């Protein structure tokens, strides 16, 4: 799904497809027969075996609900009368209009907590109600299709949009808290309090939690909740590429045991997943609603068994329980307003020609430009000044099988360096294989097939003892290429991350290839025979907070062997905006790990950092091109704080890992 391109559909297509609700063969709505309740005939049996109650329609039969909902966008009237038996139809009165014989379905979590769902006939609007029949409290999600979004602006609105575009397929929502007036009167009697003391509400009580979901159709996923406005999902299974996906989300509290978690497919298919989660019994029921990858309308109920994989600390004041609405900045106001990150509408995709033109404007280690990501960098290291190095790479790795499509035919695999000063170097390269450095491992025996010498700016860090970590542009190489080199003088091993503008999915986003090999030069130990740096899963499942400066702080969750996710803090220290990217991890030593990611389907930037888990500090480099900033190579670095970990490696197929 990460690289799936979804058709926006048209409003007419959305209306036509949502009007054609799936029906059972006999035309009746009943458990196990239609997509609205179960997606296949065996699902009902599995549902019962798992101990879930599938009698929700019978539980609601002949009931009447008169919902009193709060908030500026709540309907003045939302009354229900359910048919008898296991029927599956209801009558709903909404703001003075009555709809009869409306198909619905319901699913019960436990006790009296029921999720029922239906659409308003003749429209593409729907209602998805979570009702606690024991307390008469309800949360009602009103949904509709379609949104108009700005193109070319930014989240803070300091850059105004250039245009707007419509996305008719995307599900929009407004949730309302309230209670059932009829049920409350029956429970408390005529002399009881007219209104509840407290309604359902927003929460941070499950912030930080990680869960494994085993659905009743056999599918699985991992979720992480490092934020109060976003969630992260890693799909699992044979058809999955195990890349993390970030979703705008709602986290609502029914009571200490039961929560509502909803996620919304902004930037993906636009679908809704609404889950009612029992954290005491570790189970959930939910509804999936929206258009799938084939543009078919999917509307089905499901259940899941849960496993807690771990927890990450969250950093609000300890007496802050998330009961106030999340403060995250919005891109729209009014009904349905929510956090929604649409990076491809902020950094508008370019053609290859447009990217090449933008790259003519270069900013390379330009310290006159404020950089909120570099306030806590390691000290710059000048130890390479006056030295020569030869780096020979004999092991070229594409970090993902599909990235091999973008590995250049003539990839530089050997580099010779003269470090002429503290921040300038001369380099030359060859792309015809590994040169012969002679038995001494020195730089003098290099063959003569090298290219011309070129001069660049560079910056070097020493993230761990005797590891020199530097980066520069490769002037003259195609596609505005760059190189990040990690050279361990104590072992004679080296790793290069070669990046260029253009990836397997994009003409303008950065793409990367990893090379492993050896180093030779004064003070460099002879490399051991047959040993190289390599990819690692040591960091997978770990979670850190990173402080780059007073202005930039984030949470990293290393959420799969092939990707990671980050979350930006809000002003109250709760987790806010999240996004996920493909990435890879390289182990240099026990005290030094390389981590590389490309913000694909986002701003297209590549970053490579070297992290020392002993001193909890990293530094590295960011590289990429934008239409408004040109080609940039800059530094970044942060202090780390361990927030926790998630036991997730067991969910990945070891045979497919690097």
N, C-alpha and C positions, 0 to 999 in steps of 0.2 A: 504493500500500500504506500510505502514511503515515496516511491517514484511513479505511482499510478497517476495518469493524467485523466481527470474526470471531466466529462462533458458538463457544462453548466445547465443543460436542458433548457427548455423554454417554459414559461408559465403555463401554456396550454398543455404541454406534455406532462407537467407535474399534476395539473388538475385532472387530466384524463386518466393517468395511471393510479392516482390515489382514489379516484372514484370507483375503480374496478377492484374493490376489496376481494381477496381470495375467499372462495366459498367451498364448502364440502360438497361431495357428490350429490347428496340429497337436498342441498340448498339450505340446510340448517347449520347453525353454529354449535358445535359440540366438541368436548375435549377429545383430542387425538385424531380429529378428522380434517382440520383445516389449518392453514399456515398461521392464522391469527392466534391459535393456541399452541400448537406444536408443529414443528417443521417437518417431522416425519412420524410414521405410525408407531414406532417403537419408543418414542420419547416418553409417552405417558407411563409406560411400564417402568422405565428407568427412574422417572420422577418419583413414583410411588416407592420403589425400592430404596431410594435415597432418604426416605422418611419425610419428604415434603408433603404438605397437604394440597391435594389437587381438587378439593371440593369447594373452591372459592365461590363459584357461581351458585352452588347450593347454599352456601353460607349467606350470600346476599339476596337469595330468592325472597320475594314479597316484602323486602325492606324498602323503606323510604328514607332518604337523606335530604336534609335541607341545609346546605352549606353556607356558612357565614364566613366569608373570606376577607382578609385585611389587605391594605395597601392601595396605592393610588390607581392601580390598573386592575384591581379585582372586579369581577362582575358583580352587579347589584343582586343578581339572582342566579343560583345554580342549584337546582333541585332535581333529585333522582327518584324514580320509582322503578324497581326491578321486577321483572317477570317472575312467575312461579317456577318451581322445579329447578332443573339445571339449565333452563331456557337459553340464556345467552342473548336476550334482548332487554332493553330498558326504555323508559321514557325520560327525557331530560328537558327541563325548562330553563332556558338561558336568557336572562334579561327580557322576559316577557314573551319569548318565542318558544313554543313547545314542539319537540321532535319525538315522534312515537316509533316504536318497533325498531329502535336503533341497535344494531349489532354491537356487542361488547364482549370482552373476555376478562377474566380475573385470575389471579394466582395468590395464594395465601402463604406467607412466610412462616408464621407460627402464632399461637395465641389468636388474637383478633386482628392482626396486622395484614391488610389485604391491599394489593395493587390491582385496580381495575382500569381498563383503557378502552376508549372508543373515539370515533370521529364524529364531527357534526355533519349530518347529511347535507349534500349539495355543496360542501366546501372542502378545502384541504386542511382545515383546522382540526385539532384533536385535543382531548383531555385525558390526562394520565394521573389518576388520583391514588395517593397513598393514604389509606384510612386506618386508624387504630380504633377498632370498634369498641374496645374496652374503655378507652378514655374519651372517645368521640372527637379526638383531634385529627386534623387532616392537613396534608400538604398537596396542593393541586398544581400540576404542571400544565399550562396551556401552551400548545405548540401550533406553529404555522410554518409555511414554507416561503423562502425568498428573502434576500437581503441585498441592499445596495451598499457597496463599499468604496471608500476612496482609494485612488491609485496615485502613487507618487508622494504621499505624505508620510508622516511618521507618528509613532505612538503619542509623543508629547505635543504634537500639533505645531511644533516650531517650524516644520517644513510643510507648506500647504500642498494639498493634492493637486495633481495636474488634470485629473479626470475622475470619473466614477464608472463602476461596472456592476451589473446585476448578476446575482447567483441564485436563480430560482429554485435550485434543488436543495439548498441548505436549510436545515431545520432551525427555526428560531424558537425561543421559549421565554416565558415569564412564569415564575413560580409564586404561589400565594399560600400563606399560612392561614389556618382557620379552624373551624370546628363544625360539627353536625349538630344543629339546634335540636332536632327531634331526638337523637340519641342522648344528648345531654339532659333533656327534660326527663327522658325515661330513666336515666341513671340517678339523677339527683332529686327528681320530683319537683313539684310546683314551687316548693319553698327553698330550693337550692340556689346557689349563685347563678346569675344569668349568663355570665361569661367566664371562661377559664382564666385562672391567674396567669398562665403561661402557655404559649403556643409552641409548636415546633419552631426551630430556628437554625441559623447558620452556626457553624462550629469549627474549631480547630482540634477537636478531640482525637481525630484519626490522622491528623497531619503527621507525616514522617513514616507512616506504616507502609510495609511492603507485603503484597499478597500474591499467592499463586491461585489461579482460578481453574477449576476442572468443570467444564460445562456439560450439561446432559446430552449434548450431541457429540461428545468426544473431543471437542476442541479445548485448547488450553491457552493461557496467557499469564504473564506477570504484570502486576501493576505496582506503581510507587506513587506515594502522595507527599512529595516534598513541599507542596504549595497548598494554599487554601483557595486558589482559583484555577489551578491546572492539575492534571494528572499525567502519568507516563505509562504507556502500555508497550510491552514486548510480546508480539504474537509468537507462539511456539508451534512446532509441528513440521511435517514434511514440506508443506507448501510455504512455510515462513522463511524469511531471510534473517530472522531474529534481530531486526533493526528496531530500535526504540522509536516510538511515536509519542508526541505531546499533544494533549487535548485541553482546551478550555473546559472547566469542570465546575460542578456545584457539590458542596459538601454540607449536608443538612443533618441535624440531630433530631431523632424522635425521642429517644431516652438513652440511658447509659449503655444499653445493649444494641440498639437498632439505629442505623444511620441510612441516609439516602445519599447515593453517589451517582451523579449523572455526568456523562462526558459527551462532547459535541464535536463533530468531525470537521471543524474549521480547517481549511487547507487540504482536506482529504475529501471524502464523499459527501460530507454534510450530514451524516446520519446522527441519530441520538441513541445512546445506551443509558437507560434509567434503571439503576439497581437499588434494591432494598436489601441492606446488608445486616445480618445478625452476627455481631462480633462475639457474642457469648457461645453460640452454637457453631460458628464458622460456616455459614451457608448464606446464600443469597438467591433472590428471585428478581426477575427484571423483564423489561421489554426493549426490543430493538426496533427502531422505527426510522425509515428513510429509504434512500435509494442505494443499491449495491453497485459494485463495479461494473455490472452489466446494465445499469440504469433501470433495473427492475425494482418495483416498490416492495420493500421487505417490512413486514409488520408481524412480529412473533414474540411470544413469551418464552422464557427460559428459566432454568435454575442452575445453580453452581455450588460446588463444595469448595471451601477455601482452606488455604494453609498460610499461616503467617510466616513470611520469610525473614523478617527482621524489622527493625525500627531505626530511623534516623532522628536524632534530637532536633526539636524545633526551638527557636530562640526568642520567641516573644516573652514578655514579662510573665512569670509563672502564674499570676492570677488573671491572665488574659485567656478566656476560653473561646474566643472567636465568635462571640454572640452578636457583635456588630457586623454589619455587611462589610465584606472585604473592600479595602480602599483602592484596589488596583485601577489604574487609569483605563478609561474606555475609549473605543474608537467611534461609538455612537451613543446618543442620549435617548431618553424616553423609554417606552415599553420595549422590553427585550434587551435592554442595555446589559452588556457583560464584557468582561475582558475577552479580547479576540486578537491574537497575533497573526497577521497576514503578511509574512515577510516578502512574498513575491509581489505584493502590491506596493511595498515600500522601496525595495531595491528591484526596479523593473528589469526583467531579463533583457539581455542584449544579444545581438547577433555577434558572430565572430569578428566581423569587420568593425562593428561598434566598439567591441571590447579592445581591439587592437588600436583603434583611434584614441579611446580613453586612456590606454596604457602609455601613450606618448607623454602624458603628464605624469611625472614620477615624483614620489615623496619617499626618499630612502633615509631612514633614521633622521627624520626632520624633527629636532627637539624644540623648534619654535612653535610647533603645533601642539596644543594641550592633548595629553593622552591619559585618560583616566585609568587605563589598564596597566600603566607602568610605574605607579607610585611606590610599589613595594617590590621592585626588581632586586635581584641580587646585585652586588657591586660589579661594575664592569671590570673585566680582567684583561690585563695588557701583557700577559706572559708570552704570548705568541710573537710579539713584535721582534723582528730581527731573525726569526727562524724560517726554516724550509720544512715542508711536509710533503710526502707523497701518500695518497690514499688510493688503494687498489681494491676495487669491489668485484668479487668473484661470485656473488650470490645475490641475484636480483629477485625481489619478491613483489608481486602485486598483492596488496593487502586483502583484496576480495577477488573471487573468481571473475566477477563481471568487470572489474577495473582493468583486467588485461586488455580489454578492447581499446584502452587509451594509453598503453605503454608505447613510447616512441620506438620506432625501428632503430634509430641511432641514439640510444641513450648513453650519455657520458658515463663510463664506468671506471675511469681513472682520473685523478685530479692531482696536479702539482701546484703547490702554493709557495709564494714568497711573501711573508708578512712584512711589508715595508715600513709600517708605523703602527701606532696603537689602534688605528681605525681604518687603515687602507691596506689592501693586499693586491698582489698580482696572482693570477691563476691561468692555467691552461689545462685542457682536457683532451682525452681521446675516447672514442666510442667503439674501438675495434677489439675489445677484450682486455685481458689482464696483462700488464707489462711485466718484464723480468727485472726484479729489483736486486738480483744477485744474492749470494749466500750471506752477506753481511747484514742485509735488511736496511742498508743505507739508501740515501736518495741519489747517489752519484751514478748508479748503474742503469738509470732509466733509458729505455729505448728512445728513438728519435721520432716516433710517429705522433708526437704531440701537436696540438693546434697552436695558434698564435697566443701570445700572452695578452691578457686583458686586466684592467685595473678596476677595483670596486671598493665601495665602502663596506666595512664589516663591523660587527660587534661580537664580543666573546664574553661568555660567562664560565665560571668554574662551579657547577652545581654540586659536585662531589670531588674529593681530593683526586687530582691528576686527570680529571675529565674536562676537556676543553670543548665548549659547545658554542659554535659560531654559525652565522648565516650571512648570505650575500645574494645579490642578483647575479644571473649568468648572462651578462650583456653579450649579445650576438647569438645566443641560443634561440631557437624558435619559441613562439608563444610566451615571451616575457618570462622565461623560466627562472627559478631560484633554487638554491641548495641550502639545506641545513645539515651541518656536519657535527657529529658527536665522536670525539677521538679520546680514547682512554690510553694515556701514556703509560699506565702501569701494566697494561696487558697487550698493547699493540693492536687492539681491535678498534674498528671504526664502523659507524652507521651513518648513512646518508639518506635524507628524505628529499628526493628530487620532486619539485612541483612546477607546474606550468599552468597558464590560463587555458581553460578548456578541459572538460572531463567527459566521461562516457555518456553523460546525460545532458551536458550543457556546453555551449560554446564560450561561455564567459566565466563560469565558476572554476575555482582551482581544482586540479586533479593531482594526485600524488602517487609516487612509486617509492618503495623502500629498498635500499641496497645495503648488504652486509659484506664487510671485508676487513682489510688490515691497514695499518698505518706504518710508515717508516720515516725516520728523521732523528735529529739529535735529541737525545733524552727519551726516546720512545723504546719501550721494551720490545724484544722480538715477539712476534705473535705466535701463539701456540698452534701446532699443526692440527688442522681439521676443526678448530673451534671458531665459532662466530657468535656475535650477538643474535638474538632471535625474538620472534613474537612471544608474548606471554599472556596468560590470563590471571596473573597474580592480583591485579587490581579489580577484577570483575566482582561486583557486589559491594564494593566499598563506597563510602560516602564521606565527602569532605566539604567544609565551608572554606571559601577562598576570599581573601581580602586583598584586592588589587590597589585600592586607594580609599580615601574617604568617600569618593563618589561611586565606586564600583565594587560590589561584593556579590558573591553568588554561591550556590550549592551545586556540587557535582555529584551525580550518581552514575557510577560506571555500570550501566544497566544491562549490558550484554557483551559478549566477546568481540562484537563488531560495531558497537556504538556506545554513545554516552548521552546523558541528559543534563542540562543545567537549568537552574532556577534563580531568578533575580529577586533579591530581598525587597520587600515593601518598607515603607517608612516605619511601620510598627514592628519590624523584624520578622513578620510572617513571610512565608514563601509566596512569591508572586508569579511573574511571567516565566514560563518554561518553554524550552525548545530542545530538540534532540538532533543528533548528527551521527552519521557514520564516522568511525574512528578506528585506530589501532594502537596497540600497546607494545612497546619493545623493552625488554629487560637488558640494561647495560651491566648492572651489578646489583647486589642486594640494596645498595644505597642510592641507586640511580635508575629511574625509569623514564623512557621517552613516551610521550603521549601525543598523538597526532589526530586532528579531526578537521573536517571541512564542513562548513556550514552550508551544506547542499540544500537546495530548495529554500534558500534563505538569502544571505548576503553574499554567498559564494566564497567567503574568506577561508583561508587555511591557517591553522595555528599549530605550532609544534613547541612543546615545553619539555623540560627535563625536571623531574620531581625527585627530591631527596626526602624519603619518608622518615629519615632519622631527624633531620632538622626541620621538617615540615615547611618546606619552602620550595618554590619552583621559579624558573624564569624561562623565557623563550621568545618566540618570534611569531608575528602575524603578517600574512601576505595575501594580497588579492587586488582586484580591480573593481571599481564602481563607476557608474556614469557621472556621479557628482564629486568623486574624490580622486579619480585616476588610479594609477598603479601605486600601491603602498607596501612598504616593508618597514615594520616597526617592532618595538620590543614590548614584552609584557611580563609580568611576574607578580606573585602573590604569596602571602602567608597562608598556611593551611591550618585548619582545625578539624580534627576527626569528629564526625557526627554519629558514626555507627556503621553497621554493615548488614548485608542481606545474604542469606545462604541460598544462592541461586544457581551456582555452577552445575548442580545435579540435574537441572532442568534442560540443559543443553546437551545435544548429542556430541559426545567427545570425539567421535570418529570424523566429524565435519569441522572440528576446530583446528586452528593453526597449530 
